[in-house]
Amino acid sequence: MQSPFSDTELARLRADFPILSRTGRGGKPIVYLDAAATSQKPRSVIEAENCFYGNSNGAVHRGTHLLADESSQYFEDARCVLASFIGANPSEIVWTKNATEALNLVAYGLSNPGMDGGAPLIGKGDRVVTTRAEHHANLVPWQLLSQRTGCEFAYLDLDDEGRIDLETLDAITANTKVVAVTHASNVSGAITDIAPIIQAAHAVGAWVVLDTCQSSAHMPLDIKILGADFACFSGHKMAGPTGIGALYGRGELLEQLPPFLAGGSMIADVNMDKTTFQPVPERFEAGSQAVAQIHAWAVALDYLQKVGMERIRQHELFLTQYLLEGLTSVKGLRLLGPTDYRERVGLAAFDFFGIHPHDVGQVLDAADVAIRVGHHCALPLHAHYGLRSSCRASLSLTSSREDIDRLIDGLETVRSFFKRGE
């Protein structure tokens, strides 16, 4: 296959990202292959955040002066932008400081009495199901929920290539209330066959909570078509700033959740005996908001839309095929995840001759190639492969074949440095 980006267009896109002209410790331009950890930002996003502070900074929904009005408008306009990006309604978007907070908001809310004041939404005799493929952010909150409430905790396991094994769907039993699952693994790169999981969950009345952190910046995504009830999003992985995330929730389900944080902005009325809360989504948005980051994230989403999410997906598929071919040609390298590039997002984790990933990363850094090393906040998934950690190269819309060539050359340097396979 071929990339939909011509060499000229890719060069133009790369020129939009100032950091790609940065030289590394070895004196060469840095090859950035760590987009799965955090994406780099186009100039328009960087300038949008700076411009907001210089021209429109004010407290959201807290004043009638010009700056407060402009800030509030940016705040709500961005909600509409993200809703449009994922195919949701603006009232179904809740601002959080990151995707982890979004997941914890749901998990915490379920352990408390609902808005009708009755029993907690989940308790003893109920079950929550997650998977071995999860980032800790979509695993630990559900373990803690089980500990707080006494509900059962279960998980879907993996097949040999690290895909969620649909043969383990029997973990979703009649008493299941929540199924929390990743849309794409941050280690195996495997794209989840989500439809049968959602079907099994909804068949027993369970809510599906979807982690889109490794998919939402890399492929078209329509949350209504996917059928998830809740989903988390991470601004800094979507060409936006750090410090901002969002929760999508189906309107009628958000209505059932109690507040996660309490304080200013989410209050409708207070006396010394009782508090009433704003309607959703404001009910979940206590305190001062990261308005500059929210506005800049909206600019990032506009940028991605203009490039075209399907074109980004096809470009990264082309490079994923090239990346897998390059990695499998390296002697002593064990690739984690599906061998078919079409079943992946644009990342590949690997073990290299058993050399500690930190050592691999340092040698590559000396060659000005930046990858991720460690357990990637997914220890149970690494345990599935008999590993504690791995190396990971991940792609973005600005990645190129030349980037991958420099990675492969760097890995040969690693092999030579540690005298493996000689």
C-alpha positions in Angstrom: 0.0 0.0 0.0 1.0 3.7 -0.3 0.6 6.6 2.0 -2.1 9.1 1.0 0.4 11.9 1.8 2.8 12.9 -0.9 6.4 13.6 0.1 5.6 17.3 -0.3 2.5 17.2 1.9 4.3 15.2 4.6 7.1 17.7 4.6 4.5 20.5 4.9 2.8 18.7 7.8 6.1 18.1 9.5 7.0 21.8 9.2 3.8 22.6 11.2 5.4 20.9 14.2 8.3 23.1 15.6 9.8 20.4 17.8 10.6 18.2 14.8 13.4 20.6 13.9 15.0 20.0 17.3 18.4 18.4 17.3 19.2 15.7 19.9 22.2 14.8 21.9 23.9 13.3 18.9 23.5 16.4 16.8 20.9 15.1 14.4 17.2 16.0 14.1 15.3 14.0 16.7 13.3 11.1 15.3 10.2 11.1 17.5 8.6 7.7 17.8 6.8 8.1 21.1 3.4 9.5 20.0 1.6 6.9 22.0 3.1 8.5 25.2 2.4 12.0 24.1 1.8 13.7 20.8 3.7 16.6 19.5 1.8 19.9 18.9 1.4 21.9 15.7 2.3 25.5 15.8 -1.4 26.6 15.6 -2.1 24.8 18.9 0.9 26.3 20.7 -0.1 29.7 19.5 -3.7 29.3 20.4 -2.9 28.6 24.1 -0.5 31.6 24.2 -3.0 33.9 22.4 -5.8 32.9 24.8 -3.7 34.0 27.8 -2.6 37.2 26.0 -6.0 38.3 24.8 -9.0 36.5 26.4 -8.1 35.1 29.8 -11.0 35.2 32.2 -12.9 32.9 34.6 -15.5 30.7 32.9 -19.2 31.3 33.8 -18.2 33.7 36.6 -18.6 37.2 35.3 -20.4 39.5 32.8 -17.3 41.4 31.6 -15.8 40.9 28.1 -13.0 38.6 29.1 -15.2 36.3 31.1 -17.7 36.1 28.2 -15.0 35.3 25.7 -13.5 32.6 27.9 -16.9 31.1 28.5 -17.5 31.1 24.8 -14.2 29.4 24.0 -15.0 26.9 26.8 -18.4 25.9 25.3 -17.3 26.1 21.7 -14.6 23.6 22.4 -17.2 21.3 23.9 -19.1 21.4 20.6 -15.8 20.8 18.6 -15.0 17.6 20.6 -18.6 16.4 20.5 -18.6 16.8 16.7 -15.2 15.1 16.4 -16.6 11.9 18.1 -20.2 12.0 17.0 -21.7 13.0 20.4 -23.9 15.7 21.7 -22.2 18.6 23.5 -24.2 17.9 26.7 -22.5 14.5 26.8 -19.0 15.9 27.1 -17.5 16.4 30.5 -14.2 18.2 30.9 -11.6 16.5 33.1 -7.9 17.1 33.7 -7.0 13.9 31.8 -8.4 10.5 30.7 -7.5 8.9 34.0 -9.7 11.3 35.9 -12.5 10.6 33.4 -12.3 6.9 34.2 -12.1 7.5 37.9 -15.2 9.8 37.7 -17.3 6.9 36.4 -15.8 4.3 38.8 -16.2 6.6 41.9 -19.7 7.5 40.9 -20.8 3.9 40.6 -19.7 3.2 44.2 -21.9 6.0 45.6 -25.7 6.5 45.8 -27.1 7.6 42.5 -28.8 11.0 42.0 -32.1 9.4 43.1 -30.6 9.0 46.6 -31.0 5.3 46.7 -28.5 2.5 47.0 -25.1 2.7 45.3 -25.2 2.0 41.6 -23.0 -1.1 42.1 -22.5 -3.3 45.2 -22.2 -6.8 46.5 -23.5 -9.4 44.1 -22.7 -7.2 41.1 -19.7 -7.7 38.8 -17.3 -5.4 37.0 -15.3 -6.8 34.1 -12.2 -5.4 32.5 -9.4 -7.0 30.4 -5.7 -7.9 30.7 -5.0 -5.5 27.8 -5.7 -2.4 29.8 -3.6 0.5 30.8 -3.5 0.8 34.6 -5.8 3.8 34.3 -8.6 1.4 33.1 -7.7 -1.4 35.5 -6.8 0.0 38.9 -10.0 2.2 39.3 -12.1 -0.9 38.8 -10.0 -2.9 41.3 -10.5 -0.1 43.8 -14.3 0.0 43.0 -14.4 -3.8 43.8 -12.6 -3.2 47.1 -14.9 -0.3 48.1 -18.1 -2.1 47.3 -17.5 -5.8 47.5 -18.5 -6.3 43.9 -16.9 -9.1 41.9 -13.9 -8.3 39.8 -13.3 -10.3 36.6 -11.4 -9.8 33.3 -11.3 -10.9 29.7 -8.0 -12.6 28.8 -5.7 -12.4 25.8 -4.8 -14.7 22.9 -1.2 -15.5 22.0 -0.8 -12.3 19.9 -2.2 -10.1 22.6 -5.7 -9.5 21.3 -8.6 -9.7 23.7 -9.7 -13.3 23.5 -13.4 -13.4 22.7 -13.4 -17.0 24.0 -13.3 -15.5 27.5 -16.5 -13.5 27.0 -18.2 -15.8 29.5 -16.6 -13.5 32.2 -19.5 -11.1 31.3 -22.2 -12.7 33.5 -25.8 -11.8 34.2 -24.8 -9.8 37.2 -22.2 -7.7 35.3 -22.8 -3.9 35.7 -19.7 -2.5 33.9 -17.4 -3.7 31.2 -14.3 -1.5 30.8 -12.2 -2.1 27.7 -9.5 -0.5 25.6 -10.2 0.4 22.0 -6.5 -0.2 21.1 -3.7 -1.6 23.3 -0.8 0.7 24.1 1.5 -2.3 24.1 0.4 -4.9 21.6 -1.1 -2.2 19.4 -4.1 -4.6 18.8 -7.4 -2.9 17.8 -10.1 -4.4 19.9 -12.9 -6.3 18.1 -15.3 -4.2 20.2 -18.7 -5.1 18.7 -19.1 -8.6 20.3 -17.9 -7.2 23.6 -20.4 -4.4 23.6 -23.1 -6.8 22.5 -22.4 -9.2 25.3 -22.3 -6.4 27.8 -25.5 -4.8 26.7 -27.3 -8.2 26.6 -27.0 -8.3 30.4 -27.6 -4.5 30.9 -24.0 -3.6 31.6 -22.5 -0.2 30.9 -19.4 -0.2 28.5 -16.6 2.1 29.4 -14.2 2.6 26.5 -10.6 3.8 26.6 -9.9 5.6 23.3 -6.5 7.0 24.2 -4.6 5.0 21.6 -7.3 5.3 18.9 -8.9 8.7 18.9 -6.0 10.6 17.3 -5.3 7.9 14.8 -8.5 6.9 13.1 -12.1 8.1 12.5 -14.2 7.5 15.6 -18.0 7.7 16.0 -18.9 7.0 19.5 -22.6 6.4 18.7 -21.7 3.8 16.0 -19.2 2.1 18.3 -22.0 1.8 20.9 -20.0 2.6 24.1 -21.9 4.1 27.0 -18.8 6.0 28.3 -15.5 6.9 26.8 -12.4 8.7 27.9 -10.2 11.1 25.8 -6.8 12.5 26.4 -5.9 15.9 24.9 -2.2 15.5 24.9 -2.4 12.4 22.8 -4.5 14.2 20.2 -2.1 16.9 19.2 -3.4 19.1 22.1 -2.0 20.4 25.3 -1.3 18.4 28.5 -3.6 18.8 31.5 -6.9 18.3 29.7 -9.1 15.3 29.0 -12.7 14.5 28.6 -15.4 12.0 29.4 -18.1 11.1 27.0 -21.2 9.6 28.6 -24.7 8.8 27.2 -26.9 11.5 28.5 -29.4 9.4 30.4 -26.5 7.5 32.1 -24.6 10.7 33.1 -27.8 11.8 34.8 -27.6 8.8 37.1 -24.1 9.5 38.3 -23.4 11.6 41.4 -20.7 14.3 41.4 -17.1 13.2 41.6 -15.7 16.5 42.9 -17.7 19.2 44.7 -17.2 22.9 44.9 -17.6 26.0 42.7 -19.4 25.9 39.3 -21.2 22.6 39.8 -23.6 24.1 42.4 -27.1 25.2 41.6 -28.0 26.2 45.2 -26.6 25.8 48.7 -27.8 26.4 52.2 -26.4 25.1 55.4 -28.5 22.0 55.3 -28.6 21.0 51.6 -26.9 21.4 48.2 -28.5 21.1 44.8 -26.3 20.6 41.7 -26.2 21.9 38.2 -27.4 19.6 35.4 -24.9 17.6 33.5 -22.3 18.2 32.3 -21.6 21.1 34.7 -22.4 18.8 37.6 -19.0 17.2 37.1 -16.9 20.3 36.4 -16.1 21.7 39.8 -13.5 24.4 40.3 -11.5 26.5 37.9 -11.2 25.0 34.4 -8.2 24.6 32.1 -9.8 27.0 29.6 -6.6 27.8 27.6 -5.9 24.1 27.2 -9.5 23.3 26.3 -9.4 26.0 23.6 -6.1 24.8 22.3 -7.3 21.2 22.2 -10.2 22.4 20.0 -7.7 24.0 17.7 -5.8 20.6 17.6 -9.0 18.8 16.8 -9.7 21.2 13.9 -6.2 20.6 12.7 -6.7 16.8 12.7 -10.0 17.1 10.9 -8.5 19.3 8.2 -5.8 16.7 7.6 -8.5 14.1 7.6 -8.8 11.2 10.1 -9.2 8.6 7.4 -6.1 9.9 5.6 -4.2 9.8 8.9 -5.3 6.2 9.5 -4.2 5.2 6.0 -0.8 6.9 6.4 -0.2 5.2 9.7 -1.3 1.9 8.3 1.3 2.3 5.5 4.0 3.1 8.0 2.9 0.3 10.4 3.4 -2.2 7.7 6.9 -0.7 7.0 7.7 -0.6 10.7 6.7 -4.3 11.3 8.8 -5.4 8.2 11.8 -3.5 9.5 11.5 -4.8 13.1 11.0 -8.4 12.0 14.2 -8.1 9.9 16.3 -7.4 13.0 17.9 -10.5 14.5 17.1 -11.2 18.1 14.0 -9.0 18.2 10.7 -10.3 19.6 7.7 -8.4 18.4 4.7 -8.2 20.7 1.2 -8.1 19.3 -0.5 -9.1 16.1 1.7 -9.8 13.1 -1.0 -8.4 10.7 -0.5 -4.6 10.5 -4.1 -4.1 9.6 -5.1 -5.3 13.1 -3.0 -2.6 14.8 -2.7 1.1 15.5 0.6 2.6 14.6 2.8 1.3 17.4 5.0 -1.7 18.0 6.4 -3.0 21.3 9.3 -5.4 21.4 11.9 -7.2 23.4 15.4 -7.1 22.0 17.7 -10.0 23.0 16.6 -9.6 26.6 18.6 -6.4 26.8 17.0 -4.1 29.4 14.8 -1.6 27.5 16.4 1.3 29.3 19.7 0.3 27.8 18.2 0.1 24.4 16.5 3.5 24.8 19.8 5.1 25.9 21.7 3.8 22.9 18.9 4.9 20.6 18.8 8.3 22.2 22.5 8.7 21.5 21.5 8.3 17.8 18.7 10.9 18.3 15.9 8.3 18.1 13.2 8.7 20.8 11.2 5.7 21.8 9.3 4.6 24.9 10.9 2.1 27.3 9.4 0.5 30.5 6.2 -1.2 31.3 4.0 1.5 29.6 1.6 1.4 32.6 0.5 -2.1 31.6 2.2 -4.6 33.8 -0.5 -7.4 33.5 -0.2 -7.3 29.7 3.6 -7.5 29.9 3.2 -10.5 32.3 1.2 -12.2 29.5 4.3 -12.1 27.4 6.6 -13.2 30.3 8.1 -9.7 30.5 8.4 -6.9 33.0 9.0 -4.2 30.4 9.6 -3.6 26.7 10.7 -1.1 24.1 8.0 0.7 22.1 8.0 2.7 18.9 4.8 4.6 18.0 3.8 6.6 15.0 1.9 9.8 14.2 0.7 11.7 11.2 4.1 13.3 10.8 6.1 10.0 10.9 8.0 8.9 7.9 9.8 5.9 6.4 13.1 7.7 7.1 12.2 7.8 10.8 11.7 4.1 10.8 15.0 3.5 8.9 16.9 5.4 11.5 15.2 3.3 14.2 16.2 0.1 12.5 19.8 1.4 12.0 19.8 2.3 15.7 18.7 -1.1 16.8 21.6 -2.6 14.8 23.9 -0.3 16.7 22.4 -1.6 20.0 23.0 -5.2 18.8 26.6 -4.4 18.0 27.2 -2.4 21.2 26.0 -5.3 23.4 27.7 -7.9 21.1 24.5 -9.9 20.6 24.0 -12.3 17.7 27.5 -11.8 16.4 
